[in-house]
Every structure is written in C-alpha cells, then in structure tokens.
C-alpha cells in the first residue's frame, strides 16, 4: 500500500483501513505464535502500513 493511495482517502476511510490492518496484524501474530504460518516478513509489512495510515491521520488532524 502506497502513501499516494492513502492520501486520496478521507479520514473515515483511513480509520477503517487502520482497524482492518490492526485486525490483520493480530491474526498474523496469532498464526505465528501457534506456528500455523511462517510468513514473518508479512508482519513487518503490516507494521509499516499501520504506521503510514497513522501518519496520514495525524497529518490530516494537524491540517484541520
């Protein structure tokens, strides 16, 4: 997910995206802890996407 894609979204859409990313991260962490998955690189990608969304939410909050 690129920041340019996220910049076109509204605050509500970004909040929904954040919730879905947090749920996906939780699910992946559970799979990794129970050794049902070995996609450790996905966890890093999710963390970066969450950080991007939070950064854009903060930027939009400061602008308004």
N, C-alpha and C positions, 0 to 999 in steps of 0.2 A: 504494500500500500504506500503510495507516494503522498507527500505533503501537498502537492498541487491538486490531487484529487480531493483531499480533505478540506482544503481551503474553500472549495466551492460549496461545501455543505453548511447548513445552518447549525446553530448551537444545539437545537433539539436533536438533529440528526447525529451530531458529534457525540452527544451524551448517550444516545442509543448505541452508537458504534463502540463507545468505551465500555458500556455494560456487556455487549456481546464479546468483546476482546477479553474482558476480565473473566467471563464465564469460560471462554475457550482456554485461557491460561490455567484456571482452576482444574478443568477437566484434564488437561495435559499433565499438570503436576501430579494428579491422582494416578494417571496411567503410568507415569514414570516411577512413582513411588511403589506401585504394585507390580512393576516390571511387565506391564502389558504392552508397553511401547518402548522403543529405543530412539525416538526422534528428539534427541536432546537439542539439536540446532533450532527446532521449531520454538522452543521456549525463549530463546534469545530474540528471535524474530517477533514473537508476540510482545515481549517486553519493550522492544523498540517501537512497535506500532502503538502500544499504550502510551509511551512517552510522547510520541508525535501528537496523538489526539489530545493529551493533557496540555501540551504546549500550545496547541492551537486554541483550545478552550480558554486558556489563560490570556493569550493574545487578544481574543475577541472580548474578554471581560475588561481588559485594560482599555481597549479602544472605545467602549461604550460608556 
